[in-house]
Amino acid sequence: MNKIAVVGAGISGLSMANYLEKHKIDYHIYERRKKEDLAGHGFLIPQEGIEYLTQIIDPDLLFEHGSFLKKYIQYSHTGKILAEKDLNNVFAISRHSLINLLSRNISPEKITYEKTVIPCDRQKGSLKQPDGNYIEADIAIISDGSRSRIRKSLFKDEKMRTVRENEVVNIIQDKEIANSIENDFMKFHHDQGGLTFGILKLSHDTILWYSQFDNEIYQISECSSHNLKKYMLEVFEDWHPLVSSIIQKSSYENVHLWCVYELEELNPFHTDNIVFIGDAAHPLIPFTSQGVTSALKDSHVLTKHLVEENNITEAFKKYEAERKPEIETHIKNGRTLLNQFLLPIDQHTDNILPISYK
Ligand SMILES: Cc1cc2nc3c(=O)[nH]c(=O)nc-3n(C[C@H](O)[C@H](O)[C@H](O)COP(=O)(O)OP(=O)(O)OC[C@H]3O[C@@H](n4cnc5c(N)ncnc54)[C@H](O)[C@@H]3O)c2cc1C
């Protein structure tokens, strides 16, 4: 097998490495961040994602680090139940835990941290490090996230646009609050639309929460954690007491402010010896809850075709043909869910679950 470089050690890069390990294919990962530098947010993962994850992570270990959610409950902002739906194996886990679990099977010599990879303008299909040294590889698997610099440099005409939604995501450790709620996915909605607060219990003492803002009405700019907390308290002041107590008691040290972007049109998933996976191939908006599952499926499908095909270009083509239609469905569903989010609650349709299914 050819020499493989993986750029980015997020969910897609690390899951790719796990699949390559399974098939005893050699690779090296280059990651920009420091090893210990992990942002504080987390994920909602539908059943299909769990099926792919348990192919590469010990299920017992995985289930110890997160929790299955029983029901989705949609509330008004004051706490009146508007709708409920049973959930089928939807799992919640922190990003920190998932990255740690995915890193366990990767030996330290196969990953270099604090190494930013940049494209080389002069030589088609080649990548280099900021010190000018080339990355030596026959295949480059690019998993450098939704705002991929490498994708942008190769597809110069691509257009990214801001999505009419920003998200604040945080994790709070508080036994009392965690004890007071069930293992459900609770989501509170402003009557007029464009503002929600979601709560997911991760463990007996930890909760993941997120709020979604219509950014044409609520303008949150990059600001200090102190100001962000103040803003959150003002906006959610008259909401259900559970919401305001979570906002009040959270530490904002690792809070994540997500300014969401999408590609106007998807690019090809490959060019020359370079192939894109995860958000680098196809940024997905938050409403889909499909970013992690799609990253896992990309890695799985790409590995399968690399193993089965002698010709790299054929393997890349088959990977793209298998993955792109499903991604297009999630993009379409994501836009429908975004439009619904912007509407007053009494104009929502019956499909209440904020997860895209293919
Ligand atoms: C706040 C938030 C909440 C989310 N919630 C959910 C959810 O509930 N469910 C869900 O399924 N998805 C969710 N997502 C989406 C999900 O995080 C992504 O779809 C998923 O992580 C895809 O991972 P990735 O590896 O492709 O990209 P990323 O996780 O972005 O990883 C990219 C990696 O590449 C590294 N990198 C970047 N540039 C370079 C470079 N030039 N050289 C080397 N390394 C580089 C970065 O440091 C990073 O480690 C959420 C995302 C955010 C931001």
Ligand as a Chemical Component Dictionary entry (heavy atoms), coordinates in Angstrom:
data_LIG
# 
_chem_comp.id                   LIG 
_chem_comp.type                 NON-POLYMER 
_chem_comp.pdbx_formal_charge   0 
_chem_comp.three_letter_code    LIG 
# 
loop_
_chem_comp_atom.comp_id 
_chem_comp_atom.atom_id 
_chem_comp_atom.alt_atom_id 
_chem_comp_atom.type_symbol 
_chem_comp_atom.charge 
_chem_comp_atom.model_Cartn_x 
_chem_comp_atom.model_Cartn_y 
_chem_comp_atom.model_Cartn_z 
_chem_comp_atom.pdbx_ordinal 
LIG C1  C1  C 0 -19.966 23.467 18.786 1  
LIG C2  C2  C 0 -20.156 22.294 17.883 2  
LIG C3  C3  C 0 -21.142 21.355 18.176 3  
LIG C4  C4  C 0 -21.343 20.262 17.337 4  
LIG N1  N1  N 0 -22.295 19.349 17.649 5  
LIG C5  C5  C 0 -22.440 18.251 16.884 6  
LIG C6  C6  C 0 -23.354 17.216 17.245 7  
LIG O1  O1  O 0 -24.089 17.315 18.233 8  
LIG N2  N2  N 0 -23.412 16.107 16.464 9  
LIG C7  C7  C 0 -22.624 15.948 15.354 10 
LIG O2  O2  O 0 -22.691 14.919 14.698 11 
LIG N3  N3  N 0 -21.776 16.920 14.981 12 
LIG C8  C8  C 0 -21.659 18.051 15.712 13 
LIG N4  N4  N 0 -20.783 19.022 15.338 14 
LIG C9  C9  C 0 -20.053 18.864 14.072 15 
LIG C10 C10 C 0 -18.871 17.981 14.301 16 
LIG O3  O3  O 0 -18.042 18.556 15.282 17 
LIG C11 C11 C 0 -18.068 17.814 13.014 18 
LIG O4  O4  O 0 -18.911 17.503 11.949 19 
LIG C12 C12 C 0 -17.087 16.688 13.187 20 
LIG O5  O5  O 0 -16.312 16.930 14.307 21 
LIG C13 C13 C 0 -16.231 16.576 11.923 22 
LIG O6  O6  O 0 -14.945 16.450 12.280 23 
LIG P1  P1  P 0 -13.708 16.746 11.342 24 
LIG O7  O7  O 0 -12.644 15.858 11.866 25 
LIG O8  O8  O 0 -14.057 16.645 9.916  26 
LIG O9  O9  O 0 -13.362 18.267 11.623 27 
LIG P2  P2  P 0 -12.832 18.918 12.959 28 
LIG O10 O10 O 0 -13.424 18.236 14.132 29 
LIG O11 O11 O 0 -13.021 20.362 12.791 30 
LIG O12 O12 O 0 -11.274 18.589 12.969 31 
LIG C14 C14 C 0 -10.362 19.216 12.138 32 
LIG C15 C15 C 0 -8.977  19.057 12.741 33 
LIG O13 O13 O 0 -8.007  19.508 11.805 34 
LIG C16 C16 C 0 -7.041  20.325 12.467 35 
LIG N5  N5  N 0 -6.490  21.236 11.458 36 
LIG C17 C17 C 0 -7.110  22.286 10.867 37 
LIG N6  N6  N 0 -6.307  22.835 9.932  38 
LIG C18 C18 C 0 -5.153  22.120 9.925  39 
LIG C19 C19 C 0 -3.946  22.182 9.157  40 
LIG N7  N7  N 0 -3.784  23.099 8.190  41 
LIG N8  N8  N 0 -2.971  21.287 9.443  42 
LIG C20 C20 C 0 -3.132  20.340 10.411 43 
LIG N9  N9  N 0 -4.263  20.231 11.146 44 
LIG C21 C21 C 0 -5.258  21.094 10.902 45 
LIG C22 C22 C 0 -7.852  21.025 13.568 46 
LIG O14 O14 O 0 -7.026  21.477 14.598 47 
LIG C23 C23 C 0 -8.795  19.899 14.012 48 
LIG O15 O15 O 0 -8.245  19.096 15.014 49 
LIG C24 C24 C 0 -20.551 20.115 16.166 50 
LIG C25 C25 C 0 -19.575 21.061 15.871 51 
LIG C26 C26 C 0 -19.369 22.157 16.718 52 
LIG C27 C27 C 0 -18.327 23.185 16.377 53 
# 
loop_
_chem_comp_bond.comp_id 
_chem_comp_bond.atom_id_1 
_chem_comp_bond.atom_id_2 
_chem_comp_bond.value_order 
_chem_comp_bond.pdbx_ordinal 
LIG C1  C2  SING 1  
LIG C2  C3  SING 2  
LIG C2  C26 DOUB 3  
LIG C3  C4  DOUB 4  
LIG C4  N1  SING 5  
LIG C4  C24 SING 6  
LIG N1  C5  DOUB 7  
LIG C5  C6  SING 8  
LIG C5  C8  SING 9  
LIG C6  O1  DOUB 10 
LIG C6  N2  SING 11 
LIG N2  C7  SING 12 
LIG C7  O2  DOUB 13 
LIG C7  N3  SING 14 
LIG N3  C8  DOUB 15 
LIG C8  N4  SING 16 
LIG N4  C9  SING 17 
LIG N4  C24 SING 18 
LIG C9  C10 SING 19 
LIG C10 O3  SING 20 
LIG C10 C11 SING 21 
LIG C11 O4  SING 22 
LIG C11 C12 SING 23 
LIG C12 O5  SING 24 
LIG C12 C13 SING 25 
LIG C13 O6  SING 26 
LIG O6  P1  SING 27 
LIG P1  O7  DOUB 28 
LIG P1  O8  SING 29 
LIG P1  O9  SING 30 
LIG O9  P2  SING 31 
LIG P2  O10 DOUB 32 
LIG P2  O11 SING 33 
LIG P2  O12 SING 34 
LIG O12 C14 SING 35 
LIG C14 C15 SING 36 
LIG C15 O13 SING 37 
LIG C15 C23 SING 38 
LIG O13 C16 SING 39 
LIG C16 N5  SING 40 
LIG C16 C22 SING 41 
LIG N5  C17 SING 42 
LIG N5  C21 SING 43 
LIG C17 N6  DOUB 44 
LIG N6  C18 SING 45 
LIG C18 C19 SING 46 
LIG C18 C21 DOUB 47 
LIG C19 N7  SING 48 
LIG C19 N8  DOUB 49 
LIG N8  C20 SING 50 
LIG C20 N9  DOUB 51 
LIG N9  C21 SING 52 
LIG C22 O14 SING 53 
LIG C22 C23 SING 54 
LIG C23 O15 SING 55 
LIG C24 C25 DOUB 56 
LIG C25 C26 SING 57 
LIG C26 C27 SING 58 
# 
